[in-house]
Amino acid sequence: MVGSELRELFKLLGRPGLISFASGAPDADLFPVEALRGIMDDILCDPARARVALQYGVSEGYGPLRDLIAGKMTADGMRCEVENILIVNGAQQAVEFCSRLFLDPGAGVLVQNPSYLGALQAFRPWAPNYALLDWDGSAEPEAASCAMAYLMPRFHNPTGRHLDLQARMRVVSQARAWRLPVVEDDPYSELWFDGPPGPTLTAIDLDGKSMDEGRTIYCGSFAKTLAPGLRLGWLAAPRPLIERMTLFKQASDMHAGMLDQMAATDLLQGLPPDRMSAVRDRYRGRRDALVAALDRHLPPTIAWSRPEGGFFVLLTLPAGLDAAAIFPSAVEAGVAFAPGGSFHARGGGANTIRLSFSALDPGLFDQGIARLAPVLGAFC
Ligand SMILES: Cc1ncc(COP(=O)(O)O)c(C=O)c1O
């Protein structure tokens, strides 16, 4: 495995006073700290529950949490039973398990371009051959012989864009024709800004049928809606695949932490129903503030995505520029970003920059972009 270029650049991020748009973490002020503290206290003060919470658990995950997820998925048009759900340590582990299930060395993987860096890192040991999917849902011809598709149709990392309904339907029907398993990574779907996110690829594929009859594997996460430190996510898939991936879970780390799973179950049942709307308002306000700052300061030679949800904006600088080479000058000027080259599966994209608006105080956005504009302007 090759060390990520980003990790090297991010060593510069310790500089005092730096305004950093680099981290893709959620806003820690939104973590349900008080509720979680009460719930964990309740669990640990009840001797019978404490024994379960601190004991080994089953690899499939805590039953009541699997139940809750199966109910939520079913309500979202993806008919699931508890046996279709495997609890994992975040969507990252879900994606990595899918790569183990479907890939052989040199296998083909259909991805969006750019794509999620963590997924590309998970696939790297297989040295895959990538085919690319366009925003209209059309794919390069090599997709027909791929072993797997890995897609984020709803609020994609790193652009915040989504595939429109027509594109989603096109992907599903092509995947059917090619007998291509589709891994749908969907951690941002509840963080929509301009309207609900529309159906998942999984729901389109199932069209009312049960999860056992589909060809998509759904990866969910509580990292963006509760807290990433809980390291909780899930896989939803036909039973035979869940059985295989449960063996991966057993071999990797046995199971997700029982205390965290039990606490998340109580938390999901106890949080106020309007909480997600407050979370969306917070991130929507930040998206608006960042886009306004970009409109105000950046020259017309730079284009950017207008995110419909999620955490990110992707800037595109004129062709030929290398954002990683500009990065040290930006840090010198007191602002940081994530150079976009690493997000591109087949190389290229060196002229792109990912800005995250999720965790930074929006009061700093204008100043941050005002620092960035002259640095980029000097190269553009
Ligand atoms: C698209 C995507 N998938 C998966 C993950 C990892 O999520 P988790 O923290 O649940 O492992 C992230 C985190 O940033 C992400 O952006």
The ligand as an SDF file (V2000), in Angstrom:
LIG
                    3D

 16 16  0  0  0  0  0  0  0  0999 V2000
  -18.4160    8.5100    0.9710 C   0  0  0  0  0  0  0  0  0  0  0  0
  -17.9150    8.0390    2.2860 C   0  0  0  0  0  0  0  0  0  0  0  0
  -18.0000    6.7330    2.5850 N   0  0  0  0  0  0  0  0  0  0  0  0
  -17.5750    6.2650    3.7670 C   0  0  0  0  0  0  0  0  0  0  0  0
  -17.0300    7.1100    4.7090 C   0  0  0  0  0  0  0  0  0  0  0  0
  -16.5700    6.5130    6.0080 C   0  0  0  0  0  0  0  0  0  0  0  0
  -17.6200    6.5330    6.9050 O   0  0  0  0  0  0  0  0  0  0  0  0
  -17.5040    5.8730    8.3420 P   0  0  0  0  0  0  0  0  0  0  0  0
  -16.9870    6.9170    9.2720 O   0  0  0  0  0  0  0  0  0  0  0  0
  -18.9090    5.4380    8.6450 O   0  0  0  0  0  0  0  0  0  0  0  0
  -16.5710    4.7250    8.2420 O   0  0  0  0  0  0  0  0  0  0  0  0
  -16.9150    8.4700    4.4510 C   0  0  0  0  0  0  0  0  0  0  0  0
  -16.3030    9.3660    5.4470 C   0  0  0  0  0  0  0  0  0  0  0  0
  -15.9360   10.4620    5.2080 O   0  0  0  0  0  0  0  0  0  0  0  0
  -17.3690    8.9470    3.1940 C   0  0  0  0  0  0  0  0  0  0  0  0
  -17.2710   10.2420    2.8720 O   0  0  0  0  0  0  0  0  0  0  0  0
  1  2  1  0
  2  3  1  0
  2 15  2  0
  3  4  2  0
  4  5  1  0
  5  6  1  0
  5 12  2  0
  6  7  1  0
  7  8  1  0
  8  9  2  0
  8 10  1  0
  8 11  1  0
 12 13  1  0
 12 15  1  0
 13 14  2  0
 15 16  1  0
M  END
$$$$
